[in-house]
């Protein structure tokens, strides 16, 4: 089948060098698939019959970290002098997989068919012979004949994810492929072919062997690159994959939310994730993770925010997230239930008077900022908006956030101390008063911070030393 293809100048340059040296060169993998879907590829993979050592000679500026598996990263400059990476891999066959992922036997071959036959899905097992194209360095559309031995073009047209060859063999070779099938289906809006999906379910023991870091990376690619991550998440549930790394999510299935909610906890979580900004996708998915364990049976889930923060931490530690990312998600989940009382036009005079009595003081706003962290405020608002947007029955109104943002902006203009290190005195200043270094000194600093949160004008060295003396004498 002939299609129109555009290939960047720097990729053409790598291909020209290989072809000039007498080797085959094919454009393969996700880049070719994306080009046929009229999407811009993130990177370009080439396949060749040149061996790794031969490629290292051809491309003096290259990285050979994957040479054991036939892969060399060619570093090539474009016309503007910018350096690009192009992955070039020797045709190979693989066998005897271990740990659900890695082949112990890699054999370099001289046949592109054998190389394509080891790949995961039909639309990733197509090839474009670059030796048959005019590679003049111009990034123009050209008609090209696609080599498609496994029917990948037809599956793209049908919007179908289908394994190459015998599906169960493909998934037993590499446990990550089942996760990848769900991720690709979610990203592209495809369905998974029936036999392929059944093979995914049968190969769960192999999927369990994949390192949690690789599972995490595949899962986060799906969350961040899918129009609706819920599609991939629910496919993982049906295939038995979500149970491997996030079984807590399934506890929300059929748990009704009787007040102000249209969906059970599981589907509300997925829809919130769909609606969320990329920076809070994971927090959105996990924000109600504790509701099944705090269900009062009457539509109330007291303490689910705090417990949810703890459960999210366990999940993220299991998935090997960094501690800084764990801390950020914990803060967002623990604080996602905040409510800022504000006057609305349709309120009665009595309701307006009640709101005025309970509106946040400047001190309350400062404590909110301190608790959440200035760096997390915007993400918390994004989470709250996604939570509401995902639920057609919500009582939440966006002007709550608009008004609170205005209040925070006003308070931020003040000279704020939000943590002990923002105080106008230090531990050494307290030791000069005769307060010994230790727990007592730390407690006094915390009490001084509480005072300053209530009254920022106290944050002067003279006033704080006076307060510190009083606190020291009192204890």
Protein Blocks (a to p, Z undefined) as FASTA:
>chain_A
ZZdddddfklmmmmmmmmmnopacddehjllmmmmnopacfbdcdddfbdfklmmmmmmp
acfklmmnopacdddddfkopacddddddddddehiehhlaacbdcddfbfklmmmmpmb
fklmcccdfklpccehpacddddddddfkommmmmmnopacdehjfklmmmmpmklmmmm
mmmmmmnopacdfklmmmmmmmmmmmmmpcfklmmmmmmmmmmmgfblmlmmmmmmmnom
mmmmmmmlmmmgopacfehpabdfklmmmmmmmmpcfklmmmmmmmmmmmmmmcgonopa
ghklmmmmmmmmmmmmmnopafklmmmmmmmmmmmmgccddddfkbcfklmmmmmmmpcc
fklmmmmmmmnopklmmmmmmmmmmmmmmpmkbcbdfklmmmmmmmmmmmmmpccdfbfk
lpcbdfklmmmnopacdjklmmmmmmmmmmmmmmmmlmcfklmmmmmmmmmmmZZ
